């Protein structure tokens, strides 16, 4: 957490990935907001969510991140990268897409992934 990298729990559905992130946040006194990702999530809405997290210092847990479309996933990863770099460099501001935003160093980004394949409903 001191490096600003958040986390990336991976595993089968129902194994407590999201609950672990929420419990860790609770132990550290952080507000954890959980967002369920699906095919309808777009880059602009994710940009607004990330801007809010960065400004208020909350943790965002993006559940089932692997359900995003490939192009959207790629674009969103390009929004997350500057946040991680700014946290690591202890910067006061971060550029998220077209927005320059004041950075609260307590923010964190977590994404949970479920395994792909027929065992998981083809997602």
Number of C-alpha atoms within 10 A of each C-alpha: 12 9 11 19 17 18 14 15 16 16 13 13 14 9 11 13 20 23 13 12 24 20 13 13 17 12 9 9 11 17 18 23 15 17 15 12 20 14 12 11 15 17 18 12 11 18 19 14 13 22 23 16 22 26 17 15 18 22 23 24 26 19 20 20 20 19 18 18 15 11 10 16 17 12 16 19 11 13 19 17 13 15 26 19 15 17 25 15 11 14 14 12 17 21 15 19 17 7 11 11 15 15 23 19 21 19 25 26 23 19 22 21 19 20 15 14 9 8 9 11 7 8 13
